[in-house]
Amino acid sequence: MPDEVKPNVNEAPTHDAQLAAENIAAGEEEAPKVDFEADYAAAQQFSVSEVDRTGEGAKAAQAATAPQHEVSKPEEVRTEAQATGNPDDYADMAKDVGGSKTEGVTNVDDDLVEKALEKGQSKN
């Protein structure tokens, strides 16, 4: 069932649309009729191309997306740490990791805490 278009002059996005809306409102032009169901049914016919209704569409898609160059398969490399049993190795490693605890941290003193508290207070 066709629906009648009722344009609003104030909502027209372009000058041409505004002129058309004014002409329709003045009765100088007839408002277009729109049949949404018929348009939807027609759109469904175009949503799938003829080639996709056959097996040729799948073959064409495969050919279009096939890799142009052969890609080598990566080799899997397995790495295992050998246990040494030497506690000095672990002590050195702990020193390296332990130093990272203080990186990026500044010294916090009472003045800095006071400034932070003052900035956190509201002006009221």
Buried (B, 14 or more C-beta within 10 A) or exposed (E): EEEEEEBEEEEBEEEEBBEBBBBBBEEEBEBEEEEEEEEEEEEEEEEEEEEEEEEEBEEEEEEEEEEEEEEEEEEEEEEEEEEEEEEEEEEEEEEEEEEEEEEEEEEEEEEEEEEEEEEEEEEE
